[in-house]
Amino acid sequence: MNTSSAEFAQQRLQAFTDRLAIVYEDLFRNDPEYFYSASKTTPSALAHKMALGLDNGTANKDGEGIRRTCKHLGIPHSYKAIRAYLQGK
């Protein structure tokens, strides 16, 4: 079965979001820098927001959640590499 580039990009965005949500669950429980976020949103909602923001260039990549997610997925921690991954390139 042939997957279109749009479907592939959607799969990549979902994979990134899913991994980021898992990382945020840990950070919300264990990292004091994330306690405020934990009081305002859920890990999955923040992951979705951040993944879309990285894809369109409006989110900051420097948080621990993004670092861990990139490492897990084998993506270099740069805007260019993250956007290429999210866009299925």
C-alpha positions as CSV (number, residue, x, y, z in Angstrom):
1,M,0.0,0.0,0.0
2,N,1.4,3.4,-1.0
3,T,1.2,6.1,1.6
4,S,0.8,9.7,0.3
5,S,3.2,12.3,1.6
6,A,0.4,14.0,3.5
7,E,-0.5,10.8,5.2
8,F,3.2,10.2,6.0
9,A,3.5,13.7,7.5
10,Q,0.4,13.1,9.6
11,Q,1.8,9.8,10.9
12,R,5.1,11.6,11.8
13,L,3.2,14.4,13.5
14,Q,1.2,11.9,15.5
15,A,4.3,9.9,16.4
16,F,6.0,13.1,17.7
17,T,2.9,14.2,19.6
18,D,2.4,10.8,21.2
19,R,6.1,10.5,22.4
20,L,6.0,14.1,23.6
21,A,2.9,13.5,25.6
22,I,4.6,10.5,27.3
23,V,7.6,12.7,28.1
24,Y,5.4,15.5,29.4
25,E,3.6,13.0,31.7
26,D,7.0,12.3,33.4
27,L,8.0,15.9,33.5
28,F,4.7,17.1,34.9
29,R,5.2,14.6,37.8
30,N,8.9,15.0,38.4
31,D,10.3,18.3,37.2
32,P,9.5,21.4,39.2
33,E,9.9,23.5,36.1
34,Y,6.8,21.8,34.7
35,F,4.6,22.0,37.8
36,Y,2.9,25.2,36.6
37,S,2.1,23.7,33.2
38,A,0.7,20.6,34.9
39,S,-1.7,22.9,36.8
40,K,-3.0,24.5,33.6
41,T,-3.1,21.7,31.0
42,T,-2.7,18.0,30.3
43,P,0.4,16.4,28.8
44,S,-1.5,15.4,25.6
45,A,-2.9,18.9,25.1
46,L,0.5,20.5,25.6
47,A,2.1,18.0,23.3
48,H,-0.4,18.6,20.6
49,K,0.1,22.4,20.9
50,M,3.9,22.2,20.9
51,A,4.0,19.8,17.9
52,L,1.8,22.0,15.8
53,G,3.8,25.0,16.9
54,L,7.1,23.4,15.9
55,D,5.6,22.4,12.6
56,N,4.5,26.0,11.8
57,G,7.5,27.7,13.4
58,T,5.8,29.3,16.4
59,A,7.0,27.1,19.3
60,N,10.3,27.0,21.1
61,K,12.3,23.8,20.9
62,D,14.5,24.3,23.9
63,G,12.4,22.6,26.6
64,E,13.4,19.3,28.1
65,G,10.3,17.6,26.6
66,I,11.3,18.5,23.1
67,R,14.9,17.5,23.8
68,R,13.9,14.0,25.1
69,T,11.4,13.5,22.3
70,C,14.0,14.3,19.6
71,K,16.5,12.0,21.2
72,H,14.0,9.1,21.4
73,L,12.9,9.6,17.8
74,G,16.5,10.1,16.5
75,I,15.9,13.6,15.3
76,P,18.7,16.2,15.6
77,H,17.6,18.9,18.1
78,S,17.3,21.7,15.5
79,Y,14.3,23.5,14.1
80,K,15.2,22.4,10.6
81,A,15.5,18.7,11.5
82,I,12.3,18.8,13.6
83,R,10.3,20.5,10.9
84,A,11.6,18.1,8.3
85,Y,10.6,15.1,10.5
86,L,7.1,16.5,11.1
87,Q,6.6,17.3,7.5
88,G,7.6,13.8,6.5
89,K,10.8,14.8,4.6
